[in-house]
Amino acid sequence: MIAAFGLFALVACDDTTTTTADSGHGDHGTHAETCGEPGDHYLAGMTALGADGLVELTLVSSDPGPPEKGDNVFVVSVASAADGAVLQGAGVVLRPWMPEHGHGSSPETFSVVEGATVGEFQAEGVDLFMGGLWELAFEVESAAGDIDTATFTFCVEG
């Protein structure tokens, strides 16, 4: 009976969600068994295209990595989706959201400041206060006033 359950768990954990980064471990699957909904497996270097196709964000790093329940720091690189050029002088806001629970964090948004590297932005003190599936929606406003939102979705253990 236990062996049959183990086989069911392996089959039920479908490996349909992938990321653009590769850790070399081949584990890019969903975390449906923990979160209830699929999400990307967190990897530094994963990318997300903006909903309107204007920007592409790379999740450069998180501290801790992978993100954990509690305070986290996220560093993202922001580039034009059209030509890959880094966006300087952009305004970036982070809005964490838990789709399974229908709520975000407190505060609802976090300021994202330009980092030491051109095109990189950092959000500090992002409180992912409970385990589960989180969406990190980065709203980017270019210097020209164009707005697009790129979202990373992954499970936080806890």
N, C-alpha and C positions, 0 to 999 in steps of 0.2 A: 504494500500500500504506500509506504513512504517513497519507495523507488518510483512508483507511478506518479506521485505528486511532484517529485523532483523533475521527472521528464516533462510533465505538464508545465511546470514553471519555466523550463528551458524553451519549450515551444511557445509559450505565451509571451515571453520577452522578445518580441519581434525586433529585428535589427533594420528598421526602415528609415530611421532618421540619421542623416550624416552631417558632418561638418566639413569645412574646407581645409581644416588643419588635420594633421595626422600625428598622433603621439607615438606611432610605431607599435602600439599594443593591440590595435584592431578593435578596440571597444568604443564604438560610436553609436551604440544603441540607445533606445529610449529607457526611461526610468518609470514606466507605467506601474510597476509593482510597488514603487514608493510614492509616486505622485498622483496616480490615478489618470493622468493624461500624459501623452508623449511630450518629450522636450529634447532638445539637443543635449548630448553629453558634453559637459564643459571641457573646453580645451583652450589654453592660451593660444591666440592666433586665429580663433574662429571668426568668421565674417558674417555680416548681415547687410543686405541691400535695403535701402530706404523704400518705404511703401510706394512712393511716387517715382522711384528709380533715379533720384537725383544724387544721393550720397551712398557711399559704401563705408561701413564702419568695421574696424578690426578690433576685437577685444584683445588688446596687447597683453594685459595681465590683470590679476586680481590678487588682493592680499586680505585674507588667506586665499590660496589657490589649491583646489577649487573653492569657490565661495562657500561659506558656512553660515549657520544660524548666528545672528549677532551682527556687529559692525564689520563692514567690508570696505575696501578701497578698490575702485575700478579705473583702469587706464584704457582709453580707446583712442584709436587713430581714425581721423575723419578725412575722407577723400571724395573727390568728385567721381561719381559712377561713370560719367562720360569719358574721362581721360585719365583717371587715377591720380590726378594732381591733388596734393594735400590741400585742405581748406584752411587758410590762415584767417584769423579774425572772425571766425564763426562763433555764434552763441550756441551753447549746448546745455540742455536741461535733461536730467534723468528722472523718469517716473517708474518706480518699481510697482508691479501689480501681480496679484495672485488670482489667476482666472478661475481656479476651482472654488475659491472662497468669495470672489466678487469684491475684493478690497485691495487697497494698496498699503503703503507704509505710512509712518508718521515721522517726519512731515511727508506730504504727498509727493513733493518733488525735491530734488537735490541739485544744487548748483554744480556745474562742471567747469573747472577752470583750466586754462591753457597750461600745458606742462612745459618742461624744459626743452623737449624736442618739438620742432615745428610740426603742426598737424596733430599732436597728441593732446588729449584732454583728460583730466583726472577728477573723479568724484570720491570724496572721503566721507567716512562715517555713515555709509549707507547701511541702515539697520534692516536686515532681512530677519525679522524677529521670530519667525517660525519656519519649521521645515516644510517642504512641499515644492510645488511647481511655481517658479517665479518668472515673470516677463520683465526684462529691463528695457524699457523703451527710451531711447535717446533721441530727443527732438533737436534737430540741428537747423539753425537759421544762418544761412550764408551771409557774407558781407553785403551781397546784392539784395538780401531780403527774401530769398527763396527758402521755404521751410519744407523739411522732410523728416520722417521718423523711421529709424531702424531699430529693430527689436531682437534681443537675444532671449531665448527661452530655455531654462534648464532647471533641474531639480536641486534643491538645497536639502541636504540630510538634516535630520533633527527631529 
